[in-house]
Amino acid sequence: MELAVLNFSTNPEGKLEYNTPITNDVLGFLTWERAVETLTKIKELPSNKMED
């Protein structure tokens, strides 16, 4: 399983974000447990969403 942090603030299709506390690249060969742990960390990242 692979995971990456995507940034949708500049591209509606998302682009790989390499500058996060999670990783600086795509994470590969993850176990299910490690994937869930990483997704939790990604969810906790601050949002760049601009409010109307």
N, C-alpha and C positions, 0 to 999 in steps of 0.2 A: 504494500500500500504506500502511496506517495501523498504528501500534503505540501501545500505552499500557501503563503499569505498573499492574497490578492488585494489590490487597491482599486476601488471603483470611483474614486473622486475625480479622476482625470479622464477615465475611459469607461463608458457604460458596460463594456465587455470585460473589464478588469485587466489589470496588468500585474505581473509579478512584482512584489515589493521585497526588496533585498535589504532594507534598512529597518529591521525590527528587533526587539529583544528576543523574539522567538527563534529566528534563523536568518542567515544571509543567503539562503539558497533553498531549493526544493529539498524536502526531507524524504528520503527513500527507505525502502525495506523496513517499514514500521510494523510492529506488532499491533494487534487491535488495541491493547491497553495503552501503548505509547501514542497511538493515533487519537484516542479519546482524551488523553492527557494534553496533547498538543492542541487539539480543537478547543479545549477549555481555555487554554492560555490565549489562543487567537481570539476567542469570544471576549475575553477580558481586555483586549487592547482598546485604547481610546479610539473613538470613531472620528473620522474626518468628514462625516456627513454635515452638509451645510443645511441648516434649518431655514425654512421660508419665513 
